[in-house]
Amino acid sequence: MAGRIPDSFIDELLARVDIVDVIQERVPLKKAGREYSARCPFHDERSPSFTVSPHKQFYHCFGCGAHGSAIKFLMDYDRLEFPDAIEELAARIGLKVPYEGGRSAAPAQSDSADLYTVLDQAARYYQRALADSPAARAYFDNRGLDARILQAFGLGYAPDAYDGLRSALGGSPQRLALLEKSGMLARGDRGVYDRFRDRVMFPIQDRRGRVIAFGGRVLEKSDGPKYLNSPETPLFHKGRELFALWQVRQAQQKISRILVVEGYMDVIALHQHGLPQAVATLGTATTREHAEILFRNSADVYFCFDGDRAGRQAAWRAVESVLPRMRDGRQAHFLFLPEGEDPDSLIRQEGSAGFEQRLSQATALSDFFFAHQEAGTDLRTADGRARLAERCKELIGGIPEGAFRDRMLEILTDKTAIRWSLAASLSPQMREMVEESLADRVAELRGTPAPTLANESIAVQKSGNSGNVAKRSLVRHTVALLLQHPEFIESAQPPYGFAALRQPGIPLLLELLEFCRARPAANSAAILEHFKDRDEAAALHKLAVIDLHGDGNSLQQEFAGTLKMLETQTTQQRTDDLIEKERQVGLSPEERAELRDLFAARRR
């Protein structure tokens, strides 16, 4: 894998790249006061609610909640992976991305370019060979593929020769080394020879449309495997790639759903018949990396598997990979096909309307999850119900906090009739998680949300985004000031006298202070980028977009004042603690002296 990109480089990048320029190239922006606005590119709307802040260097949609830095925009709009987005932004300003420890699984930049070049040339060689092979053309013709699909997928044919590709593209020791490194040549008793022979060829492209590997299918039954994929190479890691994702992205700007099938021809047949949302894993089970890539491209993912035992086992492996990625708004469904059928055969028999009907009846993730876990368990007995709870607790515990996890807990509670806070079969961590969830739910029903950073920031939003400290809470207001003006860190010198204050948000404020001190080049966008995968991310973003009234000097004085107020609250907290201890068990001489000093300080 590629080495880690240093945080300092990301800070510098976000400080030098202008997010307005990045977004303006893709979405028409209009000046609106100090900011820019547009109709949101991530959801349909009639009036603009999408804003871009040049000062804070991030975007926010007040309609759908989309937000982030220039990096996040490229990841969501251009559907790039994080390193690719960094590379693209760095290229804009002439920077070379450094990787800590080098690229252990990626070649040097020039070597990568050579590998991409030789793989592209191989794809063109196979395409030319297809035109000269009646048998290969007949294979695709019999599948009903037209010229448009052949071209869109770059389909080809590998001649039945051990040195066809080698002779066409070799020519020098350096070229032969590249062909071998890219997986196109194999080494054995024959020396170095073509890996793919007498097979129809399916180029595998990365998320930029570059050929990184191939899959090949035999035309006739043979002793070799029916399908053969390129081996793992510096460019190709099958656990992180999806066949045809590039074509799906090209077919539509907004991907309403993605269909995950098992074979190359299944994918291509669905595209041919009007369902250009199909992708396939590459000879491997669905991985967590696959799941994240799928959901990053669409919130709705449908997995299509055979209805036999092997197909259901593959579906369960997909469930295990998907659950940790099930943030709010994401949905997964499972379609099990009739015995002896696959998406290729069904779409040709029933057309797109018939296949759509099957998709409409797909099984929801939660239903498949519990059906699988209940197999062989008698829920009529206490032992069976406890066994189901034991089976489910770890997997449900790995789901991100939110409505989906709450719903899974509710379903399990209904099925097991176990009161979670008393269930002896649950781990202490699981019991704590459930009890907190129930406490939050009760507080919400009573109209008094539990005191969390997220809840308080939502209250700020409902109050009209005013700068009133009383409405926002002192801690949250301090966080908002520092988040929007990281340079205020100069006013806060450690040690921080409020570190012991028991209030929601204090640990986050302390972390934010240390972050700004350690990374003085970080702007608001860099801070949000750093916290993007944390539970506090959404709440931080709400605090980042509120209006703070006043100029830089007045706000900096306000920030210093909030820190002093937090220290005062900490002193009062310590005073109250000592008074309570005196009432309960009495104080030591040292504690009595401390309390006298605290009273004297308060009188002063």
C-alpha positions in Angstrom: 0.0 0.0 0.0 1.1 3.6 -0.5 2.8 5.3 2.4 0.9 7.7 4.7 0.6 11.3 3.5 1.9 13.6 6.2 -0.6 15.8 8.0 1.6 18.8 7.5 1.4 18.4 3.7 -2.4 18.2 3.9 -2.5 21.4 6.0 -0.2 23.2 3.4 -2.3 21.9 0.5 -5.6 23.1 2.0 -4.0 26.4 2.8 -2.7 27.0 -0.7 -5.5 25.6 -2.8 -8.6 27.8 -3.2 -11.7 25.8 -2.8 -13.7 28.4 -4.8 -11.5 27.7 -7.9 -11.9 24.0 -7.5 -15.6 24.0 -7.2 -16.1 26.8 -9.8 -14.6 24.5 -12.4 -17.4 22.0 -11.8 -20.4 24.0 -10.4 -21.3 27.6 -11.5 -21.0 29.8 -8.4 -22.4 33.3 -7.7 -21.0 35.8 -5.2 -23.3 36.2 -2.2 -21.7 38.7 0.3 -18.5 37.2 1.7 -19.4 33.7 0.3 -20.4 32.0 -2.9 -23.6 30.1 -3.6 -25.0 27.6 -6.1 -27.7 25.0 -6.4 -26.3 21.9 -4.7 -24.6 19.4 -7.0 -25.4 16.6 -4.5 -29.2 16.8 -4.5 -32.0 18.2 -6.6 -33.2 21.7 -5.6 -34.7 24.7 -7.2 -33.2 27.5 -5.1 -29.5 27.6 -4.1 -28.7 26.4 -0.6 -25.1 25.4 -1.4 -22.5 27.8 -0.1 -18.7 28.0 -0.4 -16.7 30.0 2.1 -13.3 31.4 0.9 -12.3 32.4 4.4 -13.0 29.0 6.0 -12.1 27.1 2.8 -15.0 24.6 2.9 -18.5 24.1 1.4 -21.8 23.4 3.1 -25.3 22.7 1.8 -28.1 23.8 4.1 -30.5 21.5 2.2 -28.9 18.1 2.3 -26.1 18.7 4.7 -23.2 17.9 2.3 -20.1 19.6 3.5 -16.3 19.4 3.6 -13.0 20.7 2.3 -11.7 20.8 -1.3 -10.5 17.2 -0.7 -13.9 16.0 0.3 -15.5 17.8 -2.7 -13.3 16.0 -5.2 -13.9 12.7 -3.4 -17.7 13.1 -3.6 -18.1 15.0 -6.9 -15.4 13.4 -9.0 -15.7 10.2 -6.9 -12.0 9.9 -6.2 -10.3 8.1 -3.5 -8.5 10.1 -0.8 -5.0 9.8 -2.2 -6.2 10.5 -5.7 -7.9 13.7 -4.5 -4.7 14.8 -2.8 -2.7 14.0 -5.9 -5.1 16.1 -8.1 -5.1 19.1 -5.8 -1.3 18.9 -5.4 -0.9 18.9 -9.2 -2.9 22.1 -9.4 -0.3 24.0 -7.5 2.8 22.1 -8.6 3.4 20.1 -5.5 4.6 16.6 -5.3 2.8 14.5 -2.7 5.3 13.0 -0.1 4.6 9.6 1.3 6.0 8.7 4.7 8.1 5.5 4.4 7.8 5.7 0.6 5.2 3.6 -1.4 5.7 0.1 -0.2 3.2 -1.3 -2.7 3.4 1.4 -5.4 6.2 2.1 -7.8 7.9 5.4 -8.3 5.9 7.9 -10.3 7.8 7.3 -13.6 7.6 3.5 -13.1 3.8 3.9 -12.6 3.4 5.9 -15.8 5.3 3.2 -17.7 3.1 0.5 -16.2 -0.1 2.3 -17.1 1.3 2.8 -20.7 2.1 -0.8 -21.2 -1.3 -2.0 -19.9 -3.0 0.5 -22.2 -1.0 -0.8 -25.1 -2.0 -4.4 -24.1 -5.6 -3.4 -24.1 -5.3 -2.0 -27.6 -3.5 -5.2 -28.8 -6.3 -7.3 -27.5 -8.9 -5.1 -29.2 -7.2 -5.4 -32.6 -6.9 -9.2 -32.1 -10.7 -9.4 -31.5 -11.3 -8.1 -35.0 -9.2 -10.9 -36.4 -10.9 -13.7 -34.5 -14.3 -15.0 -35.8 -14.6 -17.3 -32.7 -14.1 -14.5 -30.2 -16.5 -12.2 -32.1 -19.1 -15.0 -32.2 -18.9 -15.4 -28.5 -19.8 -11.7 -27.9 -22.4 -11.8 -30.7 -24.1 -14.8 -29.1 -24.3 -12.8 -25.9 -26.1 -10.0 -27.8 -23.4 -7.3 -27.3 -23.4 -4.5 -29.7 -20.5 -2.4 -30.9 -21.3 0.4 -28.4 -20.8 -2.0 -25.5 -17.7 -3.6 -27.0 -16.1 -0.1 -27.2 -17.4 1.1 -23.8 -15.8 -1.8 -22.0 -12.7 -2.1 -24.3 -13.4 -5.8 -24.9 -10.8 -7.9 -26.7 -9.2 -11.3 -27.4 -5.9 -12.8 -26.4 -4.6 -15.0 -29.3 -3.8 -18.6 -28.7 0.0 -18.1 -28.6 2.6 -18.1 -25.9 4.4 -15.1 -27.3 1.7 -13.0 -29.0 1.7 -10.1 -26.6 5.3 -10.6 -25.8 6.4 -10.2 -29.4 4.0 -7.3 -30.1 5.0 -5.2 -27.0 8.3 -6.6 -25.8 11.2 -5.5 -27.9 13.7 -4.8 -25.1 14.6 -6.2 -21.7 13.1 -3.1 -20.1 9.8 -3.6 -21.9 9.7 -7.3 -21.0 10.3 -6.4 -17.3 7.4 -4.0 -17.4 5.1 -6.6 -19.0 6.1 -9.1 -16.3 5.7 -6.6 -13.5 2.2 -5.6 -14.8 1.1 -9.2 -14.7 0.8 -9.7 -18.4 3.7 -12.2 -18.7 4.2 -15.3 -16.5 7.4 -17.2 -15.8 7.7 -21.0 -15.8 9.3 -24.0 -17.5 8.8 -22.2 -20.9 10.6 -19.1 -19.6 8.6 -15.9 -19.8 5.3 -16.3 -21.8 1.9 -14.7 -22.3 -0.3 -15.2 -19.2 -3.5 -14.8 -21.2 -4.0 -17.1 -24.2 -7.1 -17.9 -26.3 -9.4 -15.9 -24.0 -11.9 -13.1 -24.5 -10.4 -10.2 -22.5 -12.0 -7.7 -20.1 -9.9 -4.7 -19.2 -10.1 -3.7 -15.5 -10.0 0.1 -15.0 -9.3 2.1 -11.9 -11.4 5.0 -10.8 -9.7 7.3 -13.3 -10.4 5.0 -16.2 -6.8 3.7 -16.5 -6.3 0.0 -17.3 -4.7 -1.6 -14.3 -5.4 -5.4 -15.0 -7.3 -7.8 -17.1 -9.8 -10.7 -16.7 -9.9 -13.4 -19.4 -12.5 -16.1 -20.1 -11.9 -19.2 -22.1 -13.9 -19.7 -25.3 -14.0 -23.5 -25.0 -13.8 -25.9 -22.1 -10.2 -26.6 -21.2 -8.0 -27.9 -18.4 -7.3 -24.3 -17.2 -9.6 -22.1 -15.1 -12.7 -20.7 -16.8 -11.9 -17.2 -15.7 -8.3 -15.9 -15.1 -7.5 -12.6 -13.5 -4.3 -10.6 -13.4 -2.2 -11.3 -10.3 -1.7 -8.7 -7.6 0.6 -6.0 -9.0 1.8 -2.6 -7.9 -1.3 -1.1 -9.6 -3.8 -3.9 -9.0 -5.2 -5.0 -5.6 -8.3 -7.0 -6.2 -9.7 -6.3 -2.7 -9.9 -2.6 -3.5 -11.1 -2.6 -7.1 -14.5 -3.1 -8.7 -15.0 -4.1 -12.3 -17.0 -1.5 -14.3 -17.1 1.2 -11.6 -15.5 3.5 -14.2 -18.3 2.8 -16.7 -21.0 3.3 -14.0 -19.5 6.7 -13.2 -19.4 7.7 -16.9 -23.1 6.6 -17.4 -24.6 9.0 -14.9 -23.5 12.0 -12.8 -25.7 11.0 -9.9 -25.6 7.3 -9.2 -29.0 6.4 -7.6 -27.9 2.8 -6.8 -25.2 0.3 -7.5 -25.8 -3.4 -8.3 -23.1 -5.8 -7.3 -23.0 -9.0 -9.3 -20.5 -11.8 -9.6 -19.3 -12.0 -13.2 -17.9 -9.8 -16.0 -20.7 -10.8 -18.4 -23.4 -10.3 -15.8 -22.1 -6.7 -15.5 -22.0 -6.1 -19.2 -25.4 -7.7 -19.9 -27.0 -5.3 -17.4 -25.4 -2.3 -18.9 -26.4 -3.5 -22.4 -30.0 -3.8 -21.4 -30.4 -0.4 -19.7 -29.2 -0.9 -16.2 -25.8 0.9 -16.2 -25.3 0.6 -12.4 -23.7 -2.8 -12.2 -20.2 -3.7 -10.9 -18.5 -6.9 -9.9 -15.8 -7.9 -7.4 -12.8 -9.5 -8.9 -12.6 -13.1 -7.8 -12.8 -12.2 -4.2 -15.5 -11.8 -1.5 -16.8 -8.3 -0.8 -14.2 -6.5 1.4 -14.7 -3.6 3.8 -12.7 -1.5 1.2 -15.3 -2.6 -1.4 -18.1 -1.6 0.9 -16.7 1.9 1.5 -16.1 2.5 -2.2 -19.6 1.3 -3.0 -21.3 3.6 -0.5 -19.1 6.5 -1.4 -20.6 6.3 -4.9 -24.2 5.6 -3.9 -26.2 5.3 -0.7 -28.2 2.3 -2.1 -26.4 -0.9 -2.8 -28.0 -4.1 -4.1 -26.0 -7.4 -3.9 -27.1 -10.1 -6.4 -26.1 -13.6 -5.5 -27.2 -17.1 -6.5 -29.9 -18.5 -4.2 -27.9 -21.7 -3.4 -25.8 -22.3 -0.3 -22.6 -20.8 -1.8 -24.5 -17.7 -2.8 -25.9 -17.2 0.6 -22.5 -17.7 2.2 -21.1 -15.0 -0.2 -24.0 -12.7 0.8 -23.2 -13.2 4.5 -19.5 -12.3 3.9 -20.8 -9.1 2.2 -23.0 -8.4 5.3 -20.0 -8.7 7.6 -18.1 -6.2 5.4 -21.0 -3.8 5.0 -22.2 -3.5 8.6 -19.3 -1.4 9.8 -20.0 1.0 6.9 -23.7 1.5 7.5 -23.8 5.1 8.5 -27.2 6.9 8.4 -28.7 7.2 5.0 -27.0 4.1 3.6 -29.1 1.1 2.6 -28.1 -2.4 1.5 -30.3 -5.0 -0.2 -29.9 -8.7 -1.2 -31.4 -10.2 -4.3 -31.1 -14.0 -4.5 -31.6 -15.5 -8.0 -33.4 -18.7 -9.0 -31.3 -21.8 -9.3 -29.4 -22.1 -12.6 -29.9 -18.4 -13.4 -27.6 -15.4 -13.3 -28.1 -11.7 -14.1 -26.9 -12.2 -17.6 -29.5 -14.9 -18.4 -32.3 -13.2 -16.5 -31.9 -9.8 -18.1 -31.9 -11.4 -21.6 -35.0 -13.4 -20.7 -37.0 -10.8 -18.8 -35.6 -7.5 -19.9 -34.9 -4.5 -17.7 -38.6 -4.3 -16.5 -38.4 -7.9 -15.2 -35.1 -7.4 -13.5 -36.4 -4.2 -11.9 -39.3 -6.1 -10.6 -36.9 -8.6 -8.9 -34.9 -5.7 -7.4 -38.1 -4.2 -5.9 -38.5 -7.5 -4.0 -34.9 -7.6 -2.7 -34.4 -8.5 0.9 -33.3 -5.7 3.2 -30.0 -6.0 5.0 -31.7 -6.2 8.5 -34.1 -9.0 7.3 -31.3 -11.1 5.8 -29.1 -10.5 8.9 -31.6 -11.8 11.4 -32.8 -14.7 9.1 -29.2 -15.8 8.9 -28.5 -15.5 12.6 -31.7 -17.2 13.6 -31.0 -20.3 11.5 -30.9 -23.3 13.8 -32.0 -21.3 16.8 -35.3 -21.9 18.7 -36.5 -18.5 19.8 -39.2 -20.1 21.9 -36.7 -21.0 24.5 -34.7 -18.6 26.8 -31.5 -20.4 25.8 -32.2 -19.8 22.1 -33.0 -16.2 22.6 -29.8 -15.7 24.7 -27.8 -17.5 22.0 -29.2 -15.1 19.3 -28.2 -12.1 21.4 -24.7 -13.5 21.8 -24.4 -14.1 18.1 -25.6 -10.6 17.2 -24.0 -8.4 19.8 -20.5 -8.0 18.3 -21.8 -7.4 14.8 -24.4 -4.8 15.9 -21.9 -3.2 18.2 -19.7 -2.5 15.1 -22.4 -0.5 13.3 -21.8 3.2 13.5 -24.0 5.1 15.9 -27.2 6.3 14.3 -30.8 5.3 13.3 -29.8 2.0 11.6 -28.0 0.7 14.7 -30.9 1.8 16.9 -33.3 -0.1 14.7 -31.1 -3.2 14.7 -31.1 -3.1 18.5 -34.8 -2.7 18.6 -35.4 -5.7 16.4 -33.0 -7.8 18.4 -34.7 -6.7 21.6 -38.1 -7.6 20.2 -36.8 -11.1 19.1 -35.1 -11.9 22.3 -37.3 -10.3 24.8 -34.2 -9.5 26.8 -33.9 -6.2 28.7 -30.5 -5.0 27.4 -29.3 -3.2 30.5 -29.8 -6.4 32.5 -28.8 -9.1 29.9 -26.0 -11.2 31.4 -25.0 -12.4 27.9 -23.9 -8.9 26.8 -20.4 -7.5 27.2 -20.0 -4.5 29.5 -19.2 -2.3 26.5 -22.4 -3.5 24.7 -24.5 -2.9 27.9 -23.1 0.6 28.2 -23.7 1.4 24.6 -27.4 0.2 24.8 -28.0 2.0 28.1 -26.7 5.2 26.7 -28.9 4.8 23.6 -31.9 4.2 25.8 -31.1 7.2 28.0 -30.8 9.4 25.0 -34.1 8.2 23.6 -35.9 8.8 26.9 -34.4 12.3 27.2 -35.4 13.1 23.7 -39.0 12.0 24.4 -39.1 14.2 27.4 -37.9 17.1 25.3 -34.6 17.3 27.0 -31.9 16.0 24.7 -28.9 14.3 26.4 -26.0 16.7 26.7 -23.8 15.8 23.7 -21.9 17.9 21.4 -24.1 16.9 18.5 -27.4 17.7 20.3 -26.2 21.1 21.5 -25.0 22.1 18.1 -28.3 21.1 16.6 -30.0 23.4 19.2 -27.7 26.2 17.9 -28.9 25.6 14.4 -32.6 25.7 15.5 -32.0 28.9 17.4 -31.1 30.8 14.2 -27.4 30.5 14.2 -27.1 33.4 16.6 -23.9 34.2 18.5 -25.7 34.0 21.9 -23.4 32.1 24.2 -26.3 31.2 26.5 -28.1 29.4 23.6 -24.9 27.6 22.5 -23.2 26.8 25.8 -19.9 28.2 26.8 -17.8 25.2 25.7 -19.5 25.0 22.3 -19.0 28.7 21.7 -15.3 28.4 22.5 -15.0 25.5 20.1 -16.8 27.5 17.4 -14.4 30.5 17.9 -11.3 28.3 17.7 -12.7 26.3 14.8 -13.4 29.3 12.7 -10.2 31.1 13.8 -7.4 28.6 14.5 -5.0 31.5 14.8 -6.6 32.3 18.2 -4.5 29.5 19.6 -1.9 32.1 20.3 -4.2 33.4 23.1 -4.3 30.0 24.9 -1.2 28.9 26.6 -1.0 25.5 28.3 -1.5 24.2 30.9 -5.2 24.8 30.6 -6.9 25.5 33.9 -10.2 24.1 32.8 -8.9 20.6 31.8 -10.7 19.1 34.9 -14.0 20.7 34.1 -16.7 18.0 33.8 -18.8 19.4 31.0 -19.7 17.9 27.6 -17.2 18.9 24.9 -14.2 19.7 27.2 -12.2 16.7 26.0 -12.8 17.8 22.4 -11.9 21.4 23.1 -8.6 20.3 24.7 -7.9 18.1 21.7 -8.7 20.9 19.4 -6.4 23.3 21.3 -3.5 20.7 21.1 -4.2 20.2 17.4 -4.0 23.9 16.6 -0.8 24.2 18.6 0.8 21.3 16.9 -0.3 22.2 13.4 -0.2 26.0 13.2 -0.6 26.0 9.4 -4.1 24.3 9.6 -7.1 26.3 8.6 -10.8 25.5 9.3 -10.9 23.1 6.4 -7.9 21.2 7.6 -9.4 20.8 11.0 -12.6 19.5 9.6 -10.7 17.2 7.4 -8.8 15.8 10.4 -12.0 15.1 12.3 -14.0 13.9 9.3 -14.3 10.2 10.4 -15.0 11.0 14.1 -18.4 11.0 15.8 -18.1 14.7 16.4 -17.6 15.5 12.7 -21.2 16.6 12.0 -21.4 18.7 15.1 -18.1 20.4 14.4 -19.3 21.3 11.0 -22.5 22.9 12.3 -20.3 25.0 14.6 -18.1 25.9 11.7 -20.9 27.4 9.7 -22.6 29.5 12.3 -22.3 33.3 12.1 -19.9 34.8 14.7 -20.6 38.5 14.8 -17.6 40.8 15.2 -14.2 41.5 13.7 -11.1 39.5 14.3 -9.8 41.6 17.3 -13.2 41.5 19.1 -13.6 37.8 18.5 -10.1 37.1 19.7 -10.8 39.0 22.9 -14.1 37.0 23.2 -12.1 33.7 22.8 -9.7 34.7 25.6 -12.7 35.6 27.8 -14.4 32.3 27.3 -11.3 30.5 28.4 -11.2 32.5 31.6 -14.9 31.8 32.2 -14.2 28.1 31.8 -11.4 28.3 34.4 -13.8 30.1 36.7 -16.3 27.3 36.3 -13.6 24.8 37.0 -12.8 26.5 40.3 -16.4 26.5 41.3 -16.6 22.8 40.4 -13.7 22.1 42.7 -15.3 24.1 45.5 -18.5 22.2 45.2 -16.6 18.9 45.2 -14.9 19.8 48.4 -18.0 21.0 50.1 -19.8 17.7 49.2 -16.9 15.6 50.4 -16.9 17.6 53.7 -20.6 16.8 54.1 -20.1 13.1 53.3 -16.9 11.9 54.8 -14.9 15.0 55.9 -11.8 16.7 54.5 -8.1 16.2 55.2 -6.1 19.2 56.6 -4.7 19.9 53.1 -8.2 19.9 51.6 -9.5 22.2 54.3 -6.7 24.6 53.5 -7.5 24.4 49.8 -11.2 25.1 50.4 -10.3 28.2 52.5 -8.1 29.4 49.7 -10.9 28.9 47.2 -13.3 30.9 49.3 -10.8 33.7 49.8 -10.1 33.8 46.0 -13.9 34.0 45.3 -14.3 36.9 47.8 -11.5 38.7 46.1 
